C-alpha cells in the first residue's frame, strides 16, 4: 500500500538514490500538546498546574528517547492547547461512544482533517491529543467498540500532510488518567509516528524497511505491551532499525529543524510531582500496595472490586522506591537533586473555549525537554491510509 502523503515522484526514488544520513544524527520532534476538556477539569482548570504536569509528562517521554544512542531524539513542546469547552475538540466529541469513551480510529481521522484546516496554531511536527476518556476501537463499522485501546497513531505519519485528502497524518491520541499513566503510551505512539511497528510485526507495505519480525513481542520492549521489566523502558533493536529507515526517508525532513528557541527548563521528573499513592488514586481511586524497588517496573495499586493488587504500568520516573532512592529507567537508584521550576513565565499556552479562536498565552515560543500502554491494554496503530479489510 502506498503512503498517501507523498507524490509518486518522491516515492519512486526513495529506495534508490536517497543519501543515507550518518549516525549519530539528531532529530527534534516539536510536540503540540492538546489537552481536552475532561483533562482540563481533571487538573482543576488551573493553567499553571496543567503546564507543570504536562511539561513533566513530556520530560518522562523524552527520557525514553534519551536511551537511544542513535538516532538521537530531542523532544520539545511547541505549545500546549488547553480546551475550556467540549467543542474545542470536535474530533473527539463527534466520535463519543456512550458517556465516557471515544471511537479512536474515527477520532484520529477527524483530528487529522481538523488540524489540516486549522491555521491558528503554532508550528509543530507532531500533534498529540491527550484525553481522560476511554479509547475504544471497532474492527468493523458494525462492531461494538472494544475498550482495549490506550493510544492510536499512524505508523510513519510524522511530517506527512495529505493535501489530496486534506488531512494531517502526524497525529496521535492517547489516554492519561492524570497520574502519568500515559507516559509510556505517548512514547509508544510517537515511536509509531517515527516509523516503528509493534515488535514481532512485518513492516507496512507503504513504508518498507526492516520491520520487527526478528524481535519477539514477548521480550517486552516499548513497542510491545508486555512491559513487566526494565526492557519496557527501552527500544528493541528492531525499533531502532525502523527509526533509522524512516528518518533516512524523504518525509522526515521536518524533524531535523532545531526548535526556534532554546530555553530548556531544568529536568522535572514526574514522580516528584505525584506520590505513589497519588498516582494510584488517579488510576484506580485507591492507594499503592508496595513502595519499594518493585514499583519501578510495575506500580501495583489496590483494586477495590477484586480485593487484589493490580499493575498496569510502572511508577512515574522519579518516584520514591526506598530510602533516598528513586525510579530511573525501571531501576531503583540513588537520589539526587531535582529542581521543580516556576512555569508561569514559560511554556506557550493557547486557550480554546467553545468557539473562540486560539489565544496566545503571552509567552515567547520556547522549547522544553521533555509507555505505550498498560500491560493488559494494547496500543493500536493504523497506516497513513485506512487498512483494507
MARNUFI-777041 format. One record per residue (C-alpha): residue number from 0; residue in three letters; x, y, z. Coordinates in steps of 0.5 Angstrom, whole numbers, plus 500, padded with zeros to 3 digits. Each point is the difference from the previous one (the first is absolute). Layout:
<rs>
+------+-------+-----+-----+-----+
: loba : torro :  xx :  yy :  zz :
+------+-------+-----+-----+-----+
:  NUM :   ALA :   X :   Y :   Z :
...
+------+-------+-----+-----+-----+
</rs>
This chain:
<rs>
+------+-------+-----+-----+-----+
: loba : torro :  xx :  yy :  zz :
+------+-------+-----+-----+-----+
:    0 :   UNK : 500 : 500 : 500 :
:    1 :   UNK : 503 : 507 : 498 :
:    2 :   UNK : 500 : 505 : 505 :
:    3 :   UNK : 495 : 506 : 499 :
:    4 :   UNK : 504 : 506 : 501 :
:    5 :   UNK : 506 : 500 : 495 :
:    6 :   UNK : 500 : 501 : 493 :
:    7 :   UNK : 502 : 494 : 496 :
:    8 :   UNK : 506 : 503 : 497 :
:    9 :   UNK : 503 : 500 : 507 :
:   10 :   UNK : 497 : 493 : 502 :
:   11 :   UNK : 504 : 498 : 494 :
:   12 :   UNK : 507 : 502 : 501 :
:   13 :   UNK : 499 : 498 : 508 :
:   14 :   UNK : 504 : 494 : 500 :
:   15 :   UNK : 505 : 501 : 494 :
:   16 :   UNK : 503 : 507 : 501 :
:   17 :   UNK : 499 : 503 : 506 :
:   18 :   UNK : 506 : 501 : 504 :
:   19 :   UNK : 500 : 497 : 507 :
:   20 :   UNK : 502 : 504 : 506 :
:   21 :   UNK : 506 : 498 : 504 :
:   22 :   UNK : 498 : 498 : 507 :
:   23 :   UNK : 500 : 503 : 505 :
:   24 :   UNK : 495 : 506 : 498 :
:   25 :   UNK : 496 : 504 : 504 :
:   26 :   UNK : 492 : 501 : 499 :
:   27 :   UNK : 496 : 505 : 503 :
:   28 :   UNK : 493 : 498 : 500 :
:   29 :   UNK : 495 : 506 : 503 :
:   30 :   UNK : 494 : 498 : 503 :
:   31 :   UNK : 494 : 504 : 500 :
:   32 :   UNK : 496 : 497 : 506 :
:   33 :   UNK : 492 : 501 : 500 :
:   34 :   UNK : 497 : 499 : 507 :
:   35 :   UNK : 493 : 498 : 499 :
:   36 :   UNK : 494 : 503 : 505 :
:   37 :   UNK : 500 : 494 : 504 :
:   38 :   UNK : 507 : 500 : 501 :
:   39 :   UNK : 500 : 508 : 502 :
:   40 :   UNK : 494 : 498 : 505 :
:   41 :   UNK : 505 : 494 : 503 :
:   42 :   UNK : 505 : 505 : 501 :
:   43 :   UNK : 495 : 505 : 504 :
:   44 :   UNK : 500 : 505 : 494 :
:   45 :   UNK : 507 : 503 : 502 :
:   46 :   UNK : 504 : 502 : 495 :
:   47 :   UNK : 507 : 500 : 504 :
:   48 :   UNK : 498 : 493 : 502 :
:   49 :   UNK : 499 : 498 : 493 :
:   50 :   UNK : 506 : 503 : 498 :
:   51 :   UNK : 504 : 497 : 505 :
:   52 :   UNK : 497 : 493 : 500 :
:   53 :   UNK : 501 : 499 : 492 :
:   54 :   UNK : 507 : 503 : 500 :
:   55 :   UNK : 502 : 495 : 505 :
:   56 :   UNK : 496 : 495 : 496 :
:   57 :   UNK : 504 : 501 : 493 :
:   58 :   UNK : 506 : 500 : 504 :
:   59 :   UNK : 498 : 493 : 502 :
:   60 :   UNK : 499 : 498 : 493 :
:   61 :   UNK : 507 : 504 : 498 :
:   62 :   UNK : 503 : 495 : 505 :
:   63 :   UNK : 498 : 494 : 496 :
:   64 :   UNK : 503 : 503 : 494 :
:   65 :   UNK : 507 : 502 : 503 :
:   66 :   UNK : 502 : 493 : 501 :
:   67 :   UNK : 501 : 500 : 492 :
:   68 :   UNK : 507 : 500 : 498 :
:   69 :   UNK : 498 : 502 : 493 :
:   70 :   UNK : 496 : 503 : 497 :
:   71 :   UNK : 500 : 505 : 506 :
:   72 :   UNK : 493 : 503 : 501 :
:   73 :   UNK : 499 : 506 : 504 :
:   74 :   UNK : 492 : 501 : 501 :
:   75 :   UNK : 498 : 507 : 501 :
:   76 :   UNK : 493 : 504 : 502 :
:   77 :   UNK : 497 : 504 : 494 :
:   78 :   UNK : 495 : 502 : 504 :
:   79 :   UNK : 494 : 498 : 505 :
:   80 :   UNK : 493 : 501 : 498 :
:   81 :   UNK : 495 : 500 : 506 :
:   82 :   UNK : 493 : 498 : 498 :
:   83 :   UNK : 495 : 504 : 504 :
:   84 :   UNK : 494 : 497 : 497 :
:   85 :   UNK : 498 : 494 : 497 :
:   86 :   UNK : 499 : 503 : 493 :
:   87 :   UNK : 507 : 502 : 500 :
:   88 :   UNK : 502 : 493 : 498 :
:   89 :   UNK : 494 : 498 : 495 :
:   90 :   UNK : 504 : 494 : 497 :
:   91 :   UNK : 499 : 497 : 507 :
:   92 :   UNK : 493 : 502 : 501 :
:   93 :   UNK : 497 : 498 : 494 :
:   94 :   UNK : 503 : 493 : 501 :
:   95 :   UNK : 498 : 498 : 507 :
:   96 :   UNK : 497 : 493 : 502 :
:   97 :   UNK : 496 : 501 : 506 :
:   98 :   UNK : 501 : 505 : 505 :
:   99 :   UNK : 508 : 498 : 501 :
:  100 :   UNK : 503 : 497 : 494 :
:  101 :   UNK : 502 : 502 : 493 :
:  102 :   UNK : 501 : 496 : 494 :
:  103 :   UNK : 508 : 501 : 499 :
:  104 :   UNK : 500 : 499 : 492 :
:  105 :   UNK : 495 : 504 : 498 :
:  106 :   UNK : 502 : 506 : 505 :
:  107 :   UNK : 507 : 499 : 497 :
:  108 :   UNK : 498 : 501 : 493 :
:  109 :   UNK : 496 : 506 : 502 :
:  110 :   UNK : 505 : 503 : 504 :
:  111 :   UNK : 505 : 500 : 494 :
:  112 :   UNK : 494 : 503 : 496 :
:  113 :   UNK : 499 : 506 : 505 :
:  114 :   UNK : 507 : 501 : 501 :
:  115 :   UNK : 501 : 501 : 492 :
:  116 :   UNK : 495 : 505 : 500 :
:  117 :   UNK : 502 : 504 : 507 :
:  118 :   UNK : 505 : 506 : 498 :
:  119 :   UNK : 501 : 503 : 507 :
:  120 :   UNK : 504 : 495 : 503 :
:  121 :   UNK : 508 : 501 : 502 :
:  122 :   UNK : 505 : 496 : 495 :
:  123 :   UNK : 500 : 493 : 502 :
:  124 :   UNK : 503 : 493 : 498 :
:  125 :   UNK : 495 : 495 : 504 :
:  126 :   UNK : 493 : 502 : 503 :
:  127 :   UNK : 498 : 495 : 506 :
:  128 :   UNK : 493 : 501 : 503 :
:  129 :   UNK : 500 : 497 : 507 :
:  130 :   UNK : 493 : 498 : 503 :
:  131 :   UNK : 498 : 497 : 506 :
:  132 :   UNK : 494 : 497 : 496 :
:  133 :   UNK : 501 : 492 : 499 :
:  134 :   UNK : 502 : 499 : 493 :
:  135 :   UNK : 497 : 494 : 496 :
:  136 :   UNK : 500 : 497 : 493 :
:  137 :   UNK : 496 : 497 : 495 :
:  138 :   UNK : 503 : 494 : 496 :
:  139 :   UNK : 494 : 501 : 495 :
:  140 :   UNK : 495 : 506 : 500 :
:  141 :   UNK : 494 : 496 : 502 :
:  142 :   UNK : 504 : 497 : 506 :
:  143 :   UNK : 500 : 502 : 507 :
:  144 :   UNK : 505 : 505 : 503 :
:  145 :   UNK : 506 : 496 : 503 :
:  146 :   UNK : 503 : 504 : 506 :
:  147 :   UNK : 506 : 496 : 500 :
:  148 :   UNK : 504 : 506 : 497 :
:  149 :   UNK : 504 : 506 : 503 :
:  150 :   UNK : 503 : 503 : 494 :
:  151 :   UNK : 500 : 501 : 493 :
:  152 :   UNK : 504 : 503 : 495 :
:  153 :   UNK : 502 : 499 : 492 :
:  154 :   UNK : 507 : 496 : 499 :
:  155 :   UNK : 505 : 504 : 496 :
:  156 :   UNK : 495 : 506 : 501 :
:  157 :   UNK : 505 : 505 : 502 :
:  158 :   UNK : 500 : 506 : 496 :
:  159 :   UNK : 495 : 498 : 495 :
:  160 :   UNK : 495 : 504 : 497 :
:  161 :   UNK : 495 : 497 : 495 :
:  162 :   UNK : 497 : 506 : 496 :
:  163 :   UNK : 496 : 496 : 496 :
:  164 :   UNK : 496 : 497 : 506 :
:  165 :   UNK : 501 : 507 : 504 :
:  166 :   UNK : 503 : 496 : 506 :
:  167 :   UNK : 506 : 500 : 504 :
:  168 :   UNK : 503 : 494 : 502 :
:  169 :   UNK : 505 : 502 : 505 :
:  170 :   UNK : 495 : 499 : 506 :
:  171 :   UNK : 498 : 495 : 506 :
:  172 :   UNK : 495 : 500 : 505 :
:  173 :   UNK : 502 : 497 : 507 :
:  174 :   UNK : 496 : 498 : 507 :
:  175 :   UNK : 503 : 503 : 506 :
:  176 :   UNK : 497 : 500 : 507 :
:  177 :   UNK : 503 : 506 : 503 :
:  178 :   UNK : 505 : 496 : 504 :
:  179 :   UNK : 505 : 499 : 494 :
:  180 :   UNK : 498 : 493 : 497 :
:  181 :   UNK : 500 : 503 : 493 :
:  182 :   UNK : 508 : 501 : 500 :
:  183 :   UNK : 501 : 493 : 497 :
:  184 :   UNK : 494 : 500 : 496 :
:  185 :   UNK : 503 : 507 : 497 :
:  186 :   UNK : 507 : 497 : 499 :
:  187 :   UNK : 497 : 494 : 496 :
:  188 :   UNK : 495 : 504 : 496 :
:  189 :   UNK : 506 : 505 : 498 :
:  190 :   UNK : 504 : 494 : 498 :
:  191 :   UNK : 495 : 498 : 495 :
:  192 :   UNK : 500 : 507 : 497 :
:  193 :   UNK : 507 : 500 : 499 :
:  194 :   UNK : 499 : 493 : 496 :
:  195 :   UNK : 501 : 495 : 506 :
:  196 :   UNK : 495 : 494 : 499 :
:  197 :   UNK : 498 : 495 : 506 :
:  198 :   UNK : 505 : 495 : 502 :
:  199 :   UNK : 499 : 494 : 496 :
:  200 :   UNK : 497 : 503 : 494 :
:  201 :   UNK : 502 : 501 : 493 :
:  202 :   UNK : 501 : 507 : 497 :
:  203 :   UNK : 494 : 503 : 497 :
:  204 :   UNK : 500 : 500 : 492 :
:  205 :   UNK : 500 : 507 : 499 :
:  206 :   UNK : 506 : 501 : 505 :
:  207 :   UNK : 504 : 494 : 498 :
:  208 :   UNK : 506 : 500 : 505 :
:  209 :   UNK : 502 : 494 : 504 :
:  210 :   UNK : 494 : 499 : 504 :
:  211 :   UNK : 500 : 497 : 507 :
:  212 :   UNK : 499 : 493 : 499 :
:  213 :   UNK : 507 : 498 : 503 :
:  214 :   UNK : 498 : 503 : 506 :
:  215 :   UNK : 495 : 496 : 505 :
:  216 :   UNK : 494 : 503 : 502 :
:  217 :   UNK : 501 : 496 : 507 :
:  218 :   UNK : 507 : 504 : 501 :
:  219 :   UNK : 496 : 506 : 503 :
:  220 :   UNK : 504 : 506 : 497 :
:  221 :   UNK : 496 : 506 : 499 :
:  222 :   UNK : 497 : 498 : 493 :
:  223 :   UNK : 497 : 494 : 504 :
:  224 :   UNK : 494 : 501 : 505 :
:  225 :   UNK : 503 : 494 : 504 :
:  226 :   UNK : 505 : 505 : 504 :
:  227 :   UNK : 501 : 497 : 507 :
:  228 :   UNK : 507 : 501 : 501 :
:  229 :   UNK : 506 : 505 : 498 :
:  230 :   UNK : 499 : 498 : 493 :
:  231 :   UNK : 494 : 504 : 500 :
:  232 :   UNK : 503 : 507 : 500 :
:  233 :   UNK : 505 : 498 : 494 :
:  234 :   UNK : 499 : 499 : 493 :
:  235 :   UNK : 502 : 494 : 497 :
:  236 :   UNK : 505 : 499 : 494 :
:  237 :   UNK : 494 : 500 : 495 :
:  238 :   UNK : 497 : 506 : 502 :
:  239 :   UNK : 507 : 504 : 500 :
:  240 :   UNK : 501 : 497 : 493 :
:  241 :   UNK : 493 : 502 : 498 :
:  242 :   UNK : 501 : 507 : 502 :
:  243 :   UNK : 507 : 500 : 496 :
:  244 :   UNK : 496 : 498 : 494 :
:  245 :   UNK : 494 : 505 : 501 :
:  246 :   UNK : 505 : 506 : 502 :
:  247 :   UNK : 504 : 499 : 494 :
:  248 :   UNK : 494 : 501 : 495 :
:  249 :   UNK : 497 : 506 : 497 :
:  250 :   UNK : 494 : 501 : 504 :
:  251 :   UNK : 504 : 501 : 507 :
:  252 :   UNK : 504 : 507 : 498 :
:  253 :   UNK : 495 : 504 : 505 :
:  254 :   UNK : 503 : 496 : 505 :
:  255 :   UNK : 507 : 503 : 499 :
:  256 :   UNK : 499 : 507 : 501 :
:  257 :   UNK : 502 : 502 : 507 :
:  258 :   UNK : 495 : 504 : 505 :
:  259 :   UNK : 499 : 507 : 498 :
:  260 :   UNK : 503 : 502 : 507 :
:  261 :   UNK : 504 : 496 : 505 :
:  262 :   UNK : 497 : 502 : 507 :
:  263 :   UNK : 500 : 493 : 503 :
:  264 :   UNK : 498 : 499 : 507 :
:  265 :   UNK : 503 : 496 : 506 :
:  266 :   UNK : 498 : 493 : 499 :
:  267 :   UNK : 494 : 498 : 504 :
:  268 :   UNK : 499 : 493 : 502 :
:  269 :   UNK : 492 : 499 : 500 :
:  270 :   UNK : 501 : 495 : 506 :
:  271 :   UNK : 502 : 506 : 504 :
:  272 :   UNK : 493 : 504 : 499 :
:  273 :   UNK : 496 : 494 : 502 :
:  274 :   UNK : 501 : 495 : 505 :
:  275 :   UNK : 499 : 492 : 499 :
:  276 :   UNK : 493 : 501 : 504 :
:  277 :   UNK : 498 : 506 : 496 :
:  278 :   UNK : 502 : 496 : 493 :
:  279 :   UNK : 495 : 494 : 502 :
:  280 :   UNK : 495 : 505 : 502 :
:  281 :   UNK : 500 : 503 : 493 :
:  282 :   UNK : 500 : 493 : 497 :
:  283 :   UNK : 495 : 496 : 505 :
:  284 :   UNK : 498 : 504 : 505 :
:  285 :   UNK : 504 : 496 : 505 :
:  286 :   UNK : 507 : 500 : 503 :
:  287 :   UNK : 507 : 497 : 498 :
:  288 :   UNK : 501 : 493 : 503 :
:  289 :   UNK : 507 : 500 : 500 :
:  290 :   UNK : 505 : 506 : 501 :
:  291 :   UNK : 507 : 496 : 499 :
:  292 :   UNK : 504 : 499 : 494 :
:  293 :   UNK : 494 : 496 : 496 :
:  294 :   UNK : 497 : 506 : 498 :
:  295 :   UNK : 505 : 502 : 495 :
:  296 :   UNK : 498 : 494 : 496 :
:  297 :   UNK : 493 : 500 : 502 :
:  298 :   UNK : 495 : 504 : 504 :
:  299 :   UNK : 495 : 496 : 504 :
:  300 :   UNK : 494 : 503 : 502 :
:  301 :   UNK : 495 : 497 : 505 :
:  302 :   UNK : 493 : 498 : 496 :
:  303 :   UNK : 494 : 501 : 504 :
:  304 :   UNK : 496 : 496 : 495 :
:  305 :   UNK : 504 : 494 : 501 :
:  306 :   UNK : 504 : 501 : 506 :
:  307 :   UNK : 507 : 499 : 497 :
:  308 :   UNK : 505 : 504 : 498 :
:  309 :   UNK : 501 : 501 : 492 :
:  310 :   UNK : 505 : 503 : 496 :
:  311 :   UNK : 499 : 504 : 493 :
:  312 :   UNK : 506 : 504 : 499 :
:  313 :   UNK : 507 : 502 : 504 :
:  314 :   UNK : 500 : 505 : 505 :
:  315 :   UNK : 502 : 507 : 497 :
:  316 :   UNK : 507 : 502 : 499 :
:  317 :   UNK : 503 : 503 : 507 :
:  318 :   UNK : 495 : 496 : 504 :
:  319 :   UNK : 503 : 498 : 507 :
:  320 :   UNK : 502 : 493 : 501 :
:  321 :   UNK : 504 : 500 : 506 :
:  322 :   UNK : 504 : 504 : 505 :
:  323 :   UNK : 503 : 505 : 496 :
:  324 :   UNK : 498 : 496 : 493 :
:  325 :   UNK : 496 : 502 : 494 :
:  326 :   UNK : 498 : 496 : 494 :
:  327 :   UNK : 504 : 501 : 494 :
:  328 :   UNK : 499 : 496 : 493 :
:  329 :   UNK : 497 : 495 : 504 :
:  330 :   UNK : 505 : 499 : 506 :
:  331 :   UNK : 500 : 503 : 507 :
:  332 :   UNK : 506 : 504 : 500 :
:  333 :   UNK : 504 : 505 : 505 :
:  334 :   UNK : 496 : 507 : 501 :
:  335 :   UNK : 503 : 507 : 497 :
:  336 :   UNK : 497 : 507 : 500 :
:  337 :   UNK : 494 : 501 : 495 :
:  338 :   UNK : 498 : 507 : 499 :
:  339 :   UNK : 493 : 502 : 499 :
:  340 :   UNK : 500 : 507 : 497 :
:  341 :   UNK : 494 : 505 : 499 :
:  342 :   UNK : 497 : 499 : 494 :
:  343 :   UNK : 496 : 506 : 500 :
:  344 :   UNK : 504 : 504 : 495 :
:  345 :   UNK : 502 : 495 : 495 :
:  346 :   UNK : 496 : 495 : 496 :
:  347 :   UNK : 496 : 503 : 495 :
:  348 :   UNK : 493 : 498 : 501 :
:  349 :   UNK : 494 : 501 : 496 :
:  350 :   UNK : 493 : 500 : 503 :
:  351 :   UNK : 494 : 497 : 496 :
:  352 :   UNK : 493 : 502 : 502 :
:  353 :   UNK : 494 : 497 : 496 :
:  354 :   UNK : 500 : 504 : 494 :
:  355 :   UNK : 506 : 505 : 502 :
:  356 :   UNK : 506 : 501 : 496 :
:  357 :   UNK : 507 : 498 : 502 :
:  358 :   UNK : 502 : 505 : 505 :
:  359 :   UNK : 508 : 501 : 501 :
:  360 :   UNK : 502 : 499 : 507 :
:  361 :   UNK : 504 : 506 : 501 :
:  362 :   UNK : 507 : 496 : 499 :
:  363 :   UNK : 505 : 499 : 495 :
:  364 :   UNK : 501 : 494 : 496 :
:  365 :   UNK : 504 : 495 : 505 :
:  366 :   UNK : 503 : 493 : 499 :
:  367 :   UNK : 500 : 496 : 506 :
:  368 :   UNK : 503 : 493 : 501 :
:  369 :   UNK : 495 : 496 : 502 :
:  370 :   UNK : 489 : 473 : 499 :
:  371 :   UNK : 496 : 499 : 496 :
:  372 :   UNK : 494 : 496 : 504 :
:  373 :   UNK : 498 : 497 : 506 :
:  374 :   UNK : 503 : 493 : 500 :
:  375 :   UNK : 493 : 497 : 498 :
:  376 :   UNK : 498 : 505 : 495 :
:  377 :   UNK : 502 : 500 : 493 :
:  378 :   UNK : 502 : 506 : 497 :
:  379 :   UNK : 497 : 500 : 493 :
:  380 :   UNK : 503 : 504 : 493 :
:  381 :   UNK : 498 : 501 : 493 :
:  382 :   UNK : 504 : 501 : 494 :
:  383 :   UNK : 499 : 507 : 497 :
:  384 :   UNK : 494 : 497 : 495 :
:  385 :   UNK : 495 : 496 : 504 :
:  386 :   UNK : 502 : 493 : 499 :
:  387 :   UNK : 496 : 495 : 495 :
:  388 :   UNK : 495 : 495 : 503 :
+------+-------+-----+-----+-----+
</rs>
